[in-house]
C-alpha cells in the first residue's frame, strides 16, 4: 500500500500540477467570466390597485410595460448565454407602493426605481447595470366630469339642405362622462361631434358619429376614458308630418288583475323624412307591451317603431303609464230556491227536483264594481243553467253554468248541484208556458227540495 503513494512520487506530483493548470486554462478560455448586455427584459408592475384606491393612476403605464428594458450582467459565459437566449429569465419589477404613500398633488413625476431579479436557473451571474428606456414614473390624480355633447355642422350641409325645427341635430346621449388624469380633464373645454354631408342624406337621416374632446384652442385632448365613444346624431332634413301615436299590446292580463287605464306621454309625433315616404304613414305604433307581465301600476319607456328613412326630433322612446288594479273576491251563499235557473233538455215524461239547498258562488271583480251589488242584486244578475241532455231517472251531481254580469267573473267553478230526475206521475200535468209562474211570483224563500215537471 505504501508503494502506491511513494513509488514515482515526483511524476505523480507533476501530473497533478499539470491537471490543475489545464483546468484553469479550460475554465478561462472556454467559460470565461465576462459582462453581457441583454435586452427585451420583461416588466412587472405591482401596486396598481393600491394607487387606484387612493384615486390615482399611472399615466405612462403602457409606455413602461412596452419599453425595451436592458441590463448588463456579469458571469460565466455559459450562464450568461442562457440569459441571452431567454431574456425572460430576468424580470424588472416596478412597485408602485413605493410612491403611494402621502400622495396629495394632482400630478407627480418621480424616478422609476426598477428592481431586477434573475431566475434561479442561472448561477453566479450578477447585475452590473440597468438601462431602462423609461426612467420616470408619471402619476396623476383621477377625476371625472360630464360634458354636454355639441355639434359642429359643416358648410356643405348648410349649403345642400334646409334644416327643420330649430336647425340643430338631435344628439343621443345628450352628455358624455369623461374619466382620467385630472390635469388632462382640466384641459377639456368641450365634447363635440362633427356633422358632415358625407355622413347624411335624405335617405340617411341618422348616423353614429365619434365624440371628440377639445381644448380651448380647438385641439384634441387624448388619453381620457369616455362613457361612450360615439353619439347617435339625427339630422332634421327633408319634409315633416304629424301623426298619432298608437299603443300596442300582446298577451293577456294575469288572472285577477285588470288594466284600467293607459296614458301615453305624447299623443302625436312629428316625423321627418322624404315626402313620398311620409305620405304613406298615418300613425306610429309603439313596440308591443306584454300584458302578461303586468301585476301593478307601472311606467314603461316604450320604443316607437319608425320606418326606415324616418326620424323624429325627440327620443325614440316614449313614456307609457299603465294603471293596474287587482281584483277582489267576494263569496255569496245563494238558496237554490232563489236561483235564476234555466233547466234545459229534460227527457220526455221526466221531471226533476233540486236536492241541494244552496250553492256557494265566489265572484271576482274590481272593488268598485262589486260594491255596486247588494246580495239581492246578485240573485237577480247571476244566471244559472243546467243541461239534462241524456240523463235518465236517478240522482246526479251536475255542474251549473253560471253567467256573471259584465266585468265580473266566477272564480270557483265548477259549481255543482245535486239533482234527482224521476218519471212524471200519472196525474201530473206539464204546465204550458202561459201557466208557468213569473220570476216576480217566485217566493224569496222555499223548501230545501224543489220539484219541477219537465219544461216543454
C-alpha positions as CSV (number, residue, x, y, z in Angstrom):
1,X,0.0,0.0,0.0
2,X,2.8,2.4,0.9
3,X,4.4,1.8,-2.6
4,X,1.2,3.1,-4.2
5,X,1.8,6.6,-2.7
6,X,5.6,6.6,-2.6
7,X,6.6,5.0,-5.9
8,X,7.2,7.5,-8.7
9,X,6.1,10.3,-6.4
10,X,7.7,13.2,-8.4
11,X,5.9,12.1,-11.5
12,X,2.6,12.0,-9.7
13,X,3.0,15.4,-8.2
14,X,3.9,16.8,-11.7
15,X,0.7,15.2,-13.1
16,X,-1.5,16.9,-10.5
17,X,0.1,20.2,-11.2
18,X,-0.4,19.9,-14.9
19,X,-4.0,18.8,-14.4
20,X,-4.7,21.9,-12.3
21,X,-3.1,24.2,-14.9
22,X,-5.1,22.6,-17.6
23,X,-8.4,23.0,-15.6
24,X,-7.6,26.7,-15.1
25,X,-6.9,27.1,-18.8
26,X,-10.1,25.5,-19.9
27,X,-12.2,27.5,-17.4
28,X,-10.7,30.8,-18.5
29,X,-10.7,30.1,-22.2
30,X,-13.9,28.0,-22.7
31,X,-16.2,29.5,-20.0
32,X,-14.7,32.9,-19.1
33,X,-16.4,35.4,-16.7
34,X,-17.4,38.4,-18.8
35,X,-20.1,41.2,-18.9
36,X,-23.0,40.9,-21.4
37,X,-25.8,43.3,-22.4
38,X,-29.2,41.7,-22.5
39,X,-32.3,43.4,-24.0
40,X,-36.1,42.6,-24.0
41,X,-36.4,42.2,-20.3
42,X,-40.0,41.7,-19.1
43,X,-41.6,44.4,-16.9
44,X,-43.8,43.7,-13.9
45,X,-45.8,46.5,-12.4
46,X,-47.1,45.9,-8.8
47,X,-49.3,48.1,-6.6
48,X,-51.7,49.4,-9.3
49,X,-54.7,48.6,-7.2
50,X,-53.2,50.5,-4.2
51,X,-52.7,53.5,-6.4
52,X,-56.2,53.4,-7.7
53,X,-57.7,53.0,-4.2
54,X,-56.2,56.4,-3.4
55,X,-57.7,58.0,-6.6
56,X,-54.6,58.0,-8.8
57,X,-53.4,56.3,-11.9
58,X,-50.0,55.5,-13.6
59,X,-50.2,57.7,-16.6
60,X,-47.3,56.1,-18.5
61,X,-48.3,52.5,-17.7
62,X,-48.3,51.3,-21.3
63,X,-45.0,53.1,-22.0
64,X,-43.4,51.4,-19.0
65,X,-44.8,48.0,-19.8
66,X,-43.8,48.1,-23.5
67,X,-40.3,49.5,-23.2
68,X,-37.1,47.7,-24.3
69,X,-35.5,47.3,-20.9
70,X,-31.8,46.3,-21.0
71,X,-29.4,45.1,-18.3
72,X,-25.7,44.4,-18.2
73,X,-24.9,41.2,-16.4
74,X,-21.5,39.7,-15.3
75,X,-20.9,36.0,-15.0
76,X,-19.6,32.8,-16.7
77,X,-20.2,32.7,-20.4
78,X,-22.2,29.5,-20.3
79,X,-24.6,31.1,-17.7
80,X,-24.9,34.4,-19.5
81,X,-25.6,32.6,-22.7
82,X,-28.8,31.2,-21.1
83,X,-29.9,34.8,-20.4
84,X,-29.1,36.0,-23.9
85,X,-31.2,33.2,-25.5
86,X,-34.0,33.6,-22.9
87,X,-34.2,37.1,-21.5
88,X,-37.5,36.3,-19.8
89,X,-35.4,34.7,-17.1
90,X,-34.7,38.3,-16.0
91,X,-37.6,40.4,-14.6
92,X,-37.7,44.1,-13.9
93,X,-40.3,45.0,-11.2
94,X,-41.7,48.4,-10.6
95,X,-43.5,48.5,-7.2
96,X,-45.9,51.5,-7.0
97,X,-46.3,51.0,-3.3
98,X,-43.0,52.9,-3.1
99,X,-44.9,56.0,-4.4
100,X,-48.4,55.5,-3.0
101,X,-47.8,57.0,0.5
102,X,-48.6,60.6,1.1
103,X,-50.0,61.4,-2.4
104,X,-51.6,64.9,-2.4
105,X,-50.7,66.6,-5.7
106,X,-52.7,66.4,-8.9
107,X,-49.6,65.0,-10.8
108,X,-46.3,63.5,-9.7
109,X,-43.1,62.8,-11.6
110,X,-40.5,60.6,-9.9
111,X,-37.5,58.4,-10.7
112,X,-38.5,54.9,-11.7
113,X,-36.9,52.5,-9.2
114,X,-36.8,49.2,-11.0
115,X,-35.7,46.1,-9.1
116,X,-34.1,43.4,-11.3
117,X,-34.1,39.7,-10.5
118,X,-32.7,36.7,-12.2
119,X,-34.3,33.2,-12.3
120,X,-32.9,30.6,-10.0
121,X,-32.0,28.5,-13.1
122,X,-28.9,30.7,-13.7
123,X,-25.9,30.7,-11.3
124,X,-23.1,33.1,-10.4
125,X,-24.5,36.0,-12.5
126,X,-24.8,39.5,-11.1
127,X,-26.5,42.7,-12.4
128,X,-23.9,45.3,-13.2
129,X,-26.1,48.0,-14.8
130,X,-29.8,48.7,-15.5
131,X,-30.7,50.5,-18.8
132,X,-34.4,51.3,-18.8
133,X,-35.9,53.3,-21.7
134,X,-38.5,54.9,-19.4
135,X,-36.7,56.4,-16.4
136,X,-39.6,58.4,-14.9
137,X,-42.9,57.4,-13.2
138,X,-45.8,59.7,-14.0
139,X,-48.6,59.6,-11.5
140,X,-51.9,61.6,-12.0
141,X,-54.9,62.1,-9.8
142,X,-58.0,60.5,-11.4
143,X,-61.0,62.8,-11.9
144,X,-64.2,62.8,-13.9
145,X,-66.8,65.2,-15.2
146,X,-69.8,65.3,-17.6
147,X,-70.0,67.4,-20.7
148,X,-72.9,68.2,-22.9
149,X,-72.2,67.0,-26.4
150,X,-72.3,69.7,-29.0
151,X,-72.3,69.6,-32.8
152,X,-70.4,71.4,-35.4
153,X,-72.3,71.4,-38.7
154,X,-70.1,71.7,-41.8
155,X,-70.7,74.3,-44.5
156,X,-71.6,71.6,-47.1
157,X,-74.5,70.5,-45.0
158,X,-75.9,74.0,-44.8
159,X,-75.4,74.6,-48.5
160,X,-77.1,71.4,-49.5
161,X,-80.0,71.1,-47.1
162,X,-82.6,73.2,-45.2
163,X,-82.6,72.1,-41.5
164,X,-86.0,71.8,-40.0
165,X,-87.1,72.8,-36.5
166,X,-84.5,74.8,-34.7
167,X,-81.9,73.7,-37.2
168,X,-80.0,71.7,-34.6
169,X,-79.3,67.9,-34.9
170,X,-80.7,65.7,-32.1
171,X,-77.9,64.0,-30.2
172,X,-78.2,60.9,-28.1
173,X,-77.0,60.7,-25.4
174,X,-77.0,64.4,-24.6
175,X,-74.0,64.1,-22.3
176,X,-70.8,62.1,-22.0
177,X,-68.8,61.3,-18.9
178,X,-65.0,61.6,-19.2
179,X,-62.6,60.0,-16.7
180,X,-58.8,60.2,-16.4
181,X,-56.0,62.3,-15.2
182,X,-57.2,65.5,-13.6
183,X,-54.6,67.5,-15.3
184,X,-55.9,66.3,-18.7
185,X,-59.6,66.7,-17.7
186,X,-58.9,70.3,-16.8
187,X,-57.7,70.9,-20.3
188,X,-61.0,69.7,-21.9
189,X,-63.3,72.6,-22.9
190,X,-66.0,70.8,-24.9
191,X,-67.2,67.5,-26.3
192,X,-68.2,67.6,-29.9
193,X,-69.4,65.7,-33.0
194,X,-68.6,66.9,-36.5
195,X,-71.6,66.7,-38.8
196,X,-70.6,66.5,-42.5
197,X,-72.5,65.9,-45.7
198,X,-70.6,62.7,-46.4
199,X,-72.4,61.1,-43.4
200,X,-76.0,62.1,-44.1
201,X,-78.6,62.3,-46.9
202,X,-82.4,62.4,-47.1
203,X,-82.2,58.6,-47.2
204,X,-79.9,58.5,-44.2
205,X,-81.1,60.9,-41.5
206,X,-79.5,59.1,-38.6
207,X,-75.8,58.1,-38.1
208,X,-73.4,57.3,-35.3
209,X,-70.5,59.8,-35.1
210,X,-67.3,59.8,-32.9
211,X,-67.1,62.1,-30.0
212,X,-64.1,64.3,-29.8
213,X,-62.7,66.2,-26.7
214,X,-61.3,69.6,-27.5
215,X,-59.3,72.2,-25.5
216,X,-60.0,76.0,-25.6
217,X,-57.9,76.2,-28.8
218,X,-59.9,73.5,-30.6
219,X,-57.1,70.9,-30.3
220,X,-57.9,67.3,-29.5
221,X,-57.3,66.0,-26.0
222,X,-56.3,62.4,-26.0
223,X,-55.9,59.7,-23.4
224,X,-59.2,60.1,-21.5
225,X,-61.8,57.4,-21.0
226,X,-65.3,58.3,-22.4
227,X,-68.6,56.7,-21.2
228,X,-69.4,56.3,-24.9
229,X,-67.1,56.9,-27.8
230,X,-70.0,57.6,-30.2
231,X,-73.2,59.5,-30.2
232,X,-76.3,59.0,-32.3
233,X,-77.0,62.1,-34.4
234,X,-80.3,62.8,-36.1
235,X,-80.1,65.4,-38.8
236,X,-83.5,67.1,-39.5
237,X,-83.6,67.4,-43.3
238,X,-86.4,66.7,-45.7
239,X,-90.2,67.0,-45.1
240,X,-92.2,66.7,-41.9
241,X,-95.6,65.3,-40.9
242,X,-97.6,64.9,-37.6
243,X,-99.2,61.6,-37.0
244,X,-100.8,60.0,-33.9
245,X,-99.0,57.5,-31.6
246,X,-100.7,54.1,-31.0
247,X,-100.1,51.8,-28.1
248,X,-99.9,48.1,-28.9
249,X,-100.4,45.1,-26.5
250,X,-99.7,41.4,-26.6
251,X,-100.7,38.6,-24.3
252,X,-103.4,38.6,-21.7
253,X,-103.6,40.1,-18.2
254,X,-102.7,37.7,-15.4
255,X,-105.8,36.3,-13.7
256,X,-107.1,38.6,-11.0
257,X,-105.6,41.8,-12.5
258,X,-107.2,44.4,-14.7
259,X,-105.6,47.1,-16.8
260,X,-107.9,50.0,-16.1
261,X,-106.1,53.0,-17.8
262,X,-103.3,53.6,-20.3
263,X,-101.7,57.1,-20.7
264,X,-99.1,57.9,-23.3
265,X,-96.8,60.9,-22.7
266,X,-97.4,62.1,-26.3
267,X,-100.5,61.7,-28.4
268,X,-98.8,62.6,-31.7
269,X,-95.3,62.9,-33.1
270,X,-93.6,64.9,-35.8
271,X,-91.9,62.7,-38.4
272,X,-89.1,63.8,-40.7
273,X,-88.1,62.2,-43.9
274,X,-88.8,62.1,-47.7
275,X,-92.2,63.5,-48.7
276,X,-93.1,60.3,-50.6
277,X,-92.2,58.1,-47.6
278,X,-94.2,60.2,-45.1
279,X,-97.2,60.2,-47.4
280,X,-97.8,56.5,-46.7
281,X,-97.6,56.9,-42.9
282,X,-100.8,57.6,-40.9
283,X,-99.7,56.6,-37.4
284,X,-96.7,55.4,-35.5
285,X,-97.1,52.3,-33.4
286,X,-95.2,51.6,-30.2
287,X,-93.5,48.3,-29.6
288,X,-96.0,45.8,-28.1
289,X,-96.3,45.8,-24.3
290,X,-96.7,42.3,-22.8
291,X,-99.9,42.3,-20.7
292,X,-98.9,39.0,-19.1
293,X,-96.2,40.8,-17.1
294,X,-98.4,43.4,-15.6
295,X,-99.3,42.9,-11.9
296,X,-99.0,46.5,-10.7
297,X,-99.2,50.1,-11.9
298,X,-96.1,50.8,-13.9
299,X,-94.4,53.5,-16.1
300,X,-92.6,52.0,-19.1
301,X,-90.3,53.5,-21.7
302,X,-91.5,52.1,-25.0
303,X,-89.8,52.4,-28.3
304,X,-91.5,53.9,-31.4
305,X,-91.4,51.6,-34.4
306,X,-90.1,54.0,-37.0
307,X,-90.0,53.0,-40.7
308,X,-86.6,53.2,-42.4
309,X,-85.7,56.6,-43.6
310,X,-87.9,58.3,-41.0
311,X,-86.8,60.1,-37.8
312,X,-88.3,62.3,-35.0
313,X,-87.0,65.3,-33.2
314,X,-87.5,63.6,-29.9
315,X,-86.1,60.5,-28.3
316,X,-87.4,57.3,-29.9
317,X,-88.8,56.1,-26.5
318,X,-92.0,57.5,-25.0
319,X,-93.4,57.1,-21.5
320,X,-96.5,54.9,-21.2
321,X,-98.3,54.9,-17.8
322,X,-100.2,51.6,-17.1
323,X,-102.7,51.6,-14.3
324,X,-103.3,48.1,-13.0
325,X,-105.8,47.1,-10.2
326,X,-106.0,43.8,-8.5
327,X,-109.5,42.3,-8.4
328,X,-111.1,41.3,-5.1
329,X,-113.1,38.2,-4.4
330,X,-116.5,38.0,-2.6
331,X,-118.3,34.8,-1.7
332,X,-122.1,34.6,-1.7
333,X,-124.4,31.8,-0.4
334,X,-127.4,31.5,-2.7
335,X,-130.5,29.5,-1.8
336,X,-131.4,27.1,-4.6
337,X,-135.0,28.2,-4.5
338,X,-133.8,31.8,-5.3
339,X,-131.6,30.9,-8.3
340,X,-132.3,32.5,-11.6
341,X,-132.1,29.0,-13.0
342,X,-132.9,27.6,-16.5
343,X,-133.1,23.8,-16.9
344,X,-132.8,22.6,-20.5
345,X,-133.3,19.3,-22.3
346,X,-135.3,17.4,-19.7
347,X,-136.2,14.0,-21.1
348,X,-139.7,13.1,-22.2
349,X,-142.1,12.2,-19.4
350,X,-139.4,13.1,-16.8
351,X,-139.3,15.8,-14.1
352,X,-136.6,16.9,-11.8
353,X,-136.1,18.3,-8.3
354,X,-133.2,20.2,-6.8
355,X,-131.7,18.4,-3.8
356,X,-129.0,21.0,-2.8
357,X,-130.5,23.6,-0.5
358,X,-127.9,26.2,-1.6
359,X,-124.8,26.9,-3.6
360,X,-121.6,28.9,-3.0
361,X,-120.6,31.4,-5.6
362,X,-117.4,33.4,-5.5
363,X,-117.2,36.5,-7.7
364,X,-114.1,38.4,-8.7
365,X,-114.1,42.0,-9.9
366,X,-112.7,45.4,-9.3
367,X,-113.5,46.7,-5.8
368,X,-115.8,49.5,-7.0
369,X,-117.6,47.0,-9.3
370,X,-118.5,44.6,-6.5
371,X,-119.5,47.4,-4.2
372,X,-122.3,48.2,-6.7
373,X,-124.1,44.9,-6.0
374,X,-126.1,44.0,-2.9
375,X,-126.8,40.4,-2.1
376,X,-130.3,40.7,-3.5
377,X,-128.8,42.2,-6.7
378,X,-126.5,39.2,-7.1
379,X,-129.5,36.9,-7.0
380,X,-131.0,38.8,-9.9
381,X,-128.0,39.4,-12.1
382,X,-126.4,35.9,-11.8
383,X,-127.9,33.5,-14.3
384,X,-127.6,29.7,-13.9
385,X,-128.4,27.0,-16.4
386,X,-128.4,23.2,-16.2
387,X,-128.4,20.9,-19.2
388,X,-130.0,17.5,-18.6
389,X,-129.4,16.1,-22.1
390,X,-129.1,12.3,-21.9
391,X,-129.9,11.9,-18.3
392,X,-132.4,9.2,-17.2
393,X,-134.0,8.6,-13.8
394,X,-131.7,8.9,-10.9
395,X,-129.7,11.2,-8.6
396,X,-126.8,13.2,-10.0
397,X,-124.3,15.8,-9.1
398,X,-124.0,18.1,-12.1
399,X,-122.2,21.3,-12.9
400,X,-124.1,24.6,-13.2
401,X,-123.2,27.1,-15.9
402,X,-123.1,30.4,-14.2
403,X,-123.2,33.7,-16.2
404,X,-121.9,36.7,-14.3
405,X,-122.6,40.3,-15.2
406,X,-120.2,42.4,-17.2
407,X,-116.7,43.0,-15.7
408,X,-117.4,40.2,-13.1
409,X,-116.3,36.6,-13.2
410,X,-117.0,33.4,-11.3
411,X,-113.7,32.1,-9.8
412,X,-114.8,28.9,-8.0
413,X,-116.1,26.9,-11.0
414,X,-117.2,24.2,-11.4
415,X,-120.2,24.8,-9.1
416,X,-122.1,21.5,-8.7
417,X,-125.7,20.9,-7.7
418,X,-127.4,17.7,-6.6
419,X,-130.5,16.8,-8.6
420,X,-133.0,14.0,-8.8
421,X,-134.6,13.0,-12.1
422,X,-137.8,11.0,-12.0
423,X,-140.8,9.9,-14.1
424,X,-143.9,12.1,-14.2
425,X,-146.8,10.7,-12.1
426,X,-150.0,9.8,-14.0
427,X,-151.9,12.8,-12.5
428,X,-149.1,15.3,-13.1
429,X,-149.7,17.9,-15.8
430,X,-147.0,19.6,-17.6
431,X,-147.8,23.4,-17.4
432,X,-147.9,25.4,-20.5
433,X,-145.6,28.4,-20.7
434,X,-148.5,30.7,-20.0
435,X,-149.2,28.8,-16.8
436,X,-145.6,28.9,-15.5
437,X,-145.1,31.4,-12.7
438,X,-143.1,34.5,-13.4
439,X,-139.9,35.4,-11.5
440,X,-141.8,38.1,-9.6
441,X,-144.2,35.4,-8.3
442,X,-141.4,33.1,-7.1
443,X,-141.1,33.2,-3.3
444,X,-137.9,34.6,-1.8
445,X,-137.6,31.5,0.4
446,X,-138.6,28.0,-0.1
447,X,-138.1,24.4,1.0
448,X,-134.8,22.7,0.5
449,X,-136.3,20.4,-2.1
450,X,-137.8,21.9,-5.2
451,X,-139.7,19.6,-7.6
452,X,-140.4,20.7,-11.1
453,X,-142.1,19.0,-14.0
454,X,-140.3,18.7,-17.3
455,X,-140.2,22.0,-19.2
456,X,-141.6,21.8,-22.7
